[in-house]
């Protein structure tokens, strides 16, 4: 209790000291003479004015509306040729490492991961041309998770 009371008194003392200091500075500033005007022999230059007239700037860029599946497709299709090659598919699958750890030792060798990814790619590649079209790629979408209605 004493600490709180002492802290309050110190705070009030600091506020009062600050108010007196601030008031003293204001009185000093009021008593100071005004600054002398600057006299120059050269007149000040005029500020140039411009009128844009009929000038028209470039049109703002337009945003394309992509569906959810198109956005997912373009995350894999790096060169935007509307085809996903095996290299493009494998390069973006690094998050799959965590899901493919079969023995639970937090170690996953590349061959195990690549085999699962190649299997997924080959199962989606219906025509066997080593490229996924948007329709073929749609079959690789993750299954939606079932949400419980309540957690009772």
Helices and strands as residue ranges (DSSP letters): H 2-31, H 68-76, E 84-85, H 86-91, H 96-99, H 110-124, E 131-132, H 134-138
